[in-house]
């Protein structure tokens, strides 16, 4: 499920970039950009609220921050995901 969610978020950001470059009709551009701004603000809020989980990411801190800004909570392994047995 996490991969499907990340794919959806990636497609959303591609659409927002397209709107930023005015590739869509004028009637669509402003609502898309507002949705992008709202999602960005939500992800910035996640950075502030979930520092403990962000710091647990096995990699550089800046990378975890960047991925959280792009994907939000889909970036971390959440409590809803069952651990896999590798062994």
C-alpha positions as CSV (number, residue, x, y, z in Angstrom):
1,X,0.0,0.0,0.0
2,X,2.8,2.4,0.8
3,X,4.2,2.2,-2.7
4,X,0.8,3.0,-4.2
5,X,0.4,5.9,-1.9
6,X,3.9,7.2,-2.8
7,X,3.1,6.9,-6.5
8,X,-0.1,8.9,-6.0
9,X,1.7,11.6,-4.1
10,X,4.4,11.7,-6.8
11,X,1.7,12.1,-9.5
12,X,0.1,14.9,-7.5
13,X,3.4,16.8,-7.2
14,X,3.9,16.4,-11.0
15,X,0.5,17.9,-11.5
16,X,1.3,20.8,-9.1
17,X,4.6,21.4,-11.0
18,X,2.6,21.4,-14.3
19,X,0.2,24.0,-12.8
20,X,3.2,26.1,-11.6
21,X,4.4,26.2,-15.2
22,X,0.8,27.0,-16.4
23,X,0.4,23.8,-18.5
24,X,-3.3,23.6,-17.6
25,X,-6.3,25.7,-18.3
26,X,-6.4,28.9,-16.2
27,X,-9.5,27.7,-14.3
28,X,-7.5,24.7,-13.0
29,X,-4.2,26.3,-12.2
30,X,-5.2,28.2,-9.0
31,X,-7.1,25.3,-7.3
32,X,-4.2,22.9,-8.0
33,X,-1.6,25.4,-6.6
34,X,-3.8,25.9,-3.5
35,X,-4.0,22.2,-3.0
36,X,-0.2,22.0,-3.3
37,X,0.3,24.8,-0.8
38,X,-2.1,23.1,1.7
39,X,-0.3,19.8,1.4
40,X,3.1,21.5,1.8
41,X,1.8,23.2,5.0
42,X,0.5,19.8,6.3
43,X,3.9,18.2,5.7
44,X,5.7,21.1,7.4
45,X,3.4,20.5,10.4
46,X,4.4,16.8,10.3
47,X,8.0,17.9,10.5
48,X,7.3,19.8,13.6
49,X,5.1,17.2,15.3
50,X,6.9,14.0,14.4
51,X,10.6,14.8,14.9
52,X,11.2,11.5,16.8
53,X,10.0,9.4,13.9
54,X,11.9,11.4,11.4
55,X,15.1,11.0,13.3
56,X,14.6,7.2,13.4
57,X,14.9,7.1,9.6
58,X,18.0,5.0,8.7
59,X,19.8,7.6,6.6
60,X,20.9,11.2,6.6
61,X,18.6,13.6,8.5
62,X,18.3,15.9,5.6
63,X,17.1,13.1,3.4
64,X,14.4,12.1,5.9
65,X,13.3,15.8,6.1
66,X,13.1,16.0,2.3
67,X,11.2,12.7,2.0
68,X,8.8,13.8,4.7
69,X,8.2,17.1,2.8
70,X,7.4,15.2,-0.4
71,X,5.6,12.1,0.9
72,X,4.5,13.0,4.5
73,X,3.9,10.1,6.8
74,X,4.0,7.7,3.8
75,X,7.8,8.0,4.0
76,X,8.1,6.4,7.4
77,X,7.3,2.8,8.3
78,X,4.1,3.3,10.2
79,X,2.5,1.3,13.0
80,X,-0.1,0.1,10.4
81,X,2.6,-1.9,8.6
82,X,3.4,-5.3,9.8
83,X,7.1,-6.2,10.1
84,X,8.3,-8.7,7.6
85,X,10.2,-11.8,8.6
86,X,13.5,-11.9,6.8
87,X,15.3,-15.0,7.8
